[in-house]
Amino acid sequence: MAAEVVVVGSCMTDLVSLTTRLPKAGETILGHKFFVGFGGKGANQCVQSARLGAKTSLICKVGKDSFGNDYVDNLKKNGISTAFVGQTIDAATGTASIIVNSEGQNVIVIVPGANLLLNFEDLKRASDVICKAKVVVCQLEITPAVSLEALKMARASGVKTLFNPAPALADLDPQFYTYSDIFCCNETEGTRRTPVSCFLNAVRQLLCLDYASGLAKWCSGSHFGLRTSILSHYLAEILTGIPVGNLEDAEKVGRMLLERGCKLVIVTLGAEGCMMISGDEPIPKHVPAGKVRAVDTTGAGDSFVGALAFYLAHYPKLSMEEMIRKSNCVASATKIRAFFGNLLHVLSEFFSFFTSLKVAKLLEDHSARCFNAIIYFSYSRK
């Protein structure tokens, strides 16, 4: 059966160290926990869509090494088609070395590796799945020209395109604006404004503190991890030159991107939710997020994009505002403050949060799917 959501993007093996504070230049410090997980914007977004119920396919490249083999196995366990996950002997699987302190701040070193070897020939081999998809999602953690070509292939076949321009490029090819049906730009990622970490940090905290060692394999069946994969803290500012500090700034960014050829622009605003603006509806709309407490600084942007791809594919008749609101709900759950109790407490807070937002329809349709998605967005030990 054809994939509904096709993601062309990156895969990264995450090497995560938890410390009380971040080291200074030249300093060696002791950490208290270490995790090996699986990330990369492409994989993060693809798994989020899959966990919510979409039939997905990931087009990517990993090394022909132990990390790459494990990655392929874990994608399969998540029900993602690996028909176009290539393995190469010419480069190692991409890695991200991540240090997270007790306040949730992080520093990251990324070695792209095999991600940069994904090429046009790989896209040609996957042309059938791209052209039969309902939604194609791209980012910029692979060679930008490859992402652009994937968007062009999708557009030529009438497939809806969702582009997340991260990590930000100041000299982004202007064709990205015109070939993206939805241009989803993060206001900031990593520090400063309500940074977030993994999907429902309550589960991750339980695992980190060994409160639920017997729960680890069940909660993280795929051993996927998550990281901040936008290298720039100010994506919107890099693209437009406009610092985004409030809703008015986001509106200016949206209008500028529309002038460059975008059809619909979404600027994510952390705790403030999102701003959307389109050529058809030039009056900006603010879609607020739930008020929750953040724990650390990774992954709500990927969660949002993956959820939005799911709603675009499964509920195309919903208004865009409603899709964004529901995707905000999924992404906001990444910011819930962890309970240091048992799983029932975790579930209680999770469902209380959704109930407080009065999203009964989301709960009715997707409560089980959302909890499955939570499991992915948690660090887990290998």
N, C-alpha and C positions, 0 to 999 in steps of 0.2 A: 504493500500500500504506500502511496506517495506521502512524503513528509509534508506536514502542514507548515511547520516552521523550520527553515533552513538557516543555519548560522555559519557564516564564513568568518573565521577568527582564530584566536590564539588558544594554546594550551600551555600551562605552566605548572611545574612541580613546585609547590610551596614548601620552603624550609623555615618553619616558624619557631622563634624563640620568645618566651615570655620572661620579662624582667621587671624589677620594681621601677627602674628608670632607664632611659636611653643613654648609651655610652657617649662620651665626648670624643672628639677627634683624638685618635691614638690611644684611647683608653680601653682596657680589658675589664669587663665586669662579669659577675656570675648571674646566670639565669636560673629560673626555678622549674621551667617546663619546656619541652621541645615537642613539636608536632611536624609530621610530614603530611602534606595534603596536596590536593589538586586544584589549580585555579586557572587564571587566564580569563580575560573578559569574554572571549568567545565561548569557552566552556561554561563559565558561570551563567551566562545568559541562556545558553542552550539547556542546561540542566534545570534552571528555574522554570523554563517553559515546559519541559518534560515532566517535572514534578507536579505541575499544575494540571497536566493532562493532555498536553499537545503531543502529536507524533512529530518527532524531531530528527534532524540529521545535521551532523557537524562536519564541516569541510575544513580540515586543518592538517598540520604536519607535526609529527613528533620524531624523536630520534629512535633509531633501532637499538635501544638500550633498555635497561631494567625499568627506568622511569617511564619510557614510552610504552613498554609492554603493559605495565601496571595501568597506565592511563587508558589504553584501549580496553582492557578488561573492565575497568570501572565505568566507562561510558556504556558498555554493553549492559552492565548490571543496572544502569539507570534507564534502560530501554531506549537509548539513543542509537540511531543507525551509525555504524562505523565504516560503512562501505567506502567513504571518501576521507577516512583518516589515514593519511599516508605516513609511512615510516622511512627514514633515510639514514644512511650510514655516513652522510657528509656533515652532519652536525648533531650535537646532543639535544635532547629534549630541553625546551626552555625552562629556566628556573627563576624563582623569586626568593631571595633571602630576606626574611621579614623579622624585624624585632618589634615587639609590642610591649609597652610599659603598663604599669598598673592603672594608669589613667586612660588607657585606650589609645594613646598616641603611638605612631609607628614610624619606622624608617625602612626603606625597601631598596634592595639592589636587584635589578632585573638583567638577566642574560637571555636574550630572545632565542638564541640557538636555532633550532629547526623551524621555528615560526616564520623566519624570514626567507625560508626556502619554498614556501607555498607559492606556486606560480600559475601562469596562465594555462599551462597544460593541465594542471590539476583541476582548474575550473572547467576546462573543456570536457574532461572526463566526467565531471559532475553536472554537466549542462542540463541533463534530463531532470534531475531532482530539483535543480534551481528553477527551471522553467515551469515545473508543475506544482511548486509550493504556493501557499497562500501568503506567506510573509517571508522575506529574506532580511536577515539582520547582519549588519557589518559594523566594524570598529576600525581602529588604526594601530593595533598591536601586531599586525602583519604588514607586509609591504603595501603602502597606500594604493599604488596602482592596481594591485590585485583586488583590494576591496572595491575600488571604483569600477573595475571590470565586472565584478559580481553584481553590483547595483545596476549596471547597464544591461547585463544579461537578463536580470529579473524584470526590469522596466520594459524591455523589448517584448517580454511575454505577458505583460499585464499583471505581474506579481507586485504586491505592495512592498515597498522598501522602507526599512527602518534603519537609520544610521545614527550611531553614537560616536561622535568625533573625538574619541579619546584613545590614547593620550593626545592632547591638543597639538596642532601644528599651526604655527603662525602663517605659513605659506600654503595653506590647504588649497588643493586644486579646486578652482571655482565650479568644476563640473559636479563635485559632491553635493553642492547646494541644489542643483537642478535635477539630479537623479535620485534625490531622497524625498520620498513621499512624506516621511516624518523625520525631522531633524531634531534629535534629542540631545541637548547640550547641558552638561552639568555645570552648575554655578561654581561649586568648589568641591574638591574631593581630597581628603587627607587631613586637613587641619582647619583651624579657625572657626568654621560654623558647623555645629552639631555633626561632627564626623561619626560614622557608624561602621560597624564591623561585620558581623556575620548574622545570618538569618536566625532570629530568636536566640540572642546571646545566653538566655537562660540555659539552653541545652549545652552550649559550649562551656559555660561556667561549671555546670555539673560535671562535665567530663574533665575539665582542667583540674578541679579540686578533688577528683576521685570520690565524689559523693555518689556516683552511680557507675562504678566500674563495670558492673554487669550489664549496664544499659548501653555501653559504648558501641558495641557492634550493631545492636538493634537500631540505635539512633543514627548511626552514620554508616549504614550498610555499604556505601560506595567509597568511604574514606575521602570524600571530596573536601577540600579546604577552600578558603576564599581570601582574597587579598585586595588591597587598593592597587588597581592597575592603571590608574590615570597618574602619570608622572608629574604633571603640572598641577599646582594647587588652584589655579585660576583659569580653567578651560575657556569659559566664556570671554574672559578678558583677553586671553591670547588670540582668540578668533576675531574679536571685534575691537579690542583696545578699550573697551568699556569695563571698568571694575564693577562687579555686581555686589552691592551691599544691601540692597533692598528691592522691593517689588518694582519700583519705578525704573531702577537700573535694568532689571530683567526685561521690562517692556521695551526699553531702548534697544537692548540686544536683539530681542525678537523682531522688532521692526527692521533693524539693520540686516538681519539674516533673510527676512522676506525680500528686501530690496536686492539681495544677492541671488535670488531665484528660488529660495525654499518655498514649499507649498504650505507646510505646517511646522511650526517651531514649538518645542517644549523646552523650557529652561527649568531644571530642577533646582530647588531652593532649600535643600536640607529640611530643617524643622518647619519651614514655612510652606512646604509642599511644592507646587509647580505653578509656573505661568505658561499658558498656551496662547498662541496667536496664529492665525492663518490668513491666507489671501482671501478666502471666502468670508471669514469673520475677522476683520481687522481690529476689532475692539478686544484688547487682551482680557483673558479670563484667568483669575487666580483660583487654583484648586488646592485647598489647604490639606495638610497632613494631620494625622493624629498627634496629640501631644504626649510624647513618651520620653523616657530618659535614655540617653545614649551611653554605651559602654566603651566601644573602641571604634577604630577608624576605617573599617573595610567593608565595602560591598553593597551598600544600599542602592547605588546607581545601577549596578548589574542586576540586582533583584528587580528594580523598577522596569528596566528595559526588557528583561526576560518575561515578566508578568504582562507587560504591555503587548509583547509579541503574541503571547497566549490569547489575550482578549481580542486582538485584531484577527486572529485565525479562527477562534471559536465563537466569538460573539460580534461579528462584523456589523450587525444592525444597532448595536449600542452606540450612543453618541460618544464622540471622542472625549468629552468632558467626563462622562461616566467611566469610560475605560481608564482614564488617567486617575480618577478617584479610587477605583478598585486597585489599580497598580500601586497607588500611594499607600493603600492599606497593607498590601503585601510588603512593600519596602519599609513602611513604618514599623512593622513587626520586628525588623532587624534591630531596632533601637530600644526594645523593651529591657528594662533593668532586670538583671538576673535575680532569681530567688536562689538561696542556698539551701533549699529544702528538697523535697522529692518531686518526682515528675508531675504529680497531681497539682502541686503548686504552680509549676510551669504552665501546665495546660489551663489552669484556672485563670492566670493572668492573661494568657494569650487570647482565650475566648472572651474574657471580660473586656479586653481592649477592643475587639471587634464589635462586641455588643454596644459598648459605649459610643462607637462611631455610627451606630444604627445602620449597619450594613447587613441587615438580616438576609437579603438575597444572596450576598456573597457567602454567608455562613451556610445557608441552605444548600447552595450549589457546590461549594468548594471547601467545606470545613476539613474533610479528610485530605483533599488535595493540598490545601495550605499546610497542614501539618506535615505531609510528606515533603513539601518544599522546605519546611523548617529544617528537616533533618539534613538536607544538603548543606545549608548555610551554617554549618557548625564545624569547627576544627575537630579533627579526630586523629587519634594515634594510629600509626601503621603497625 
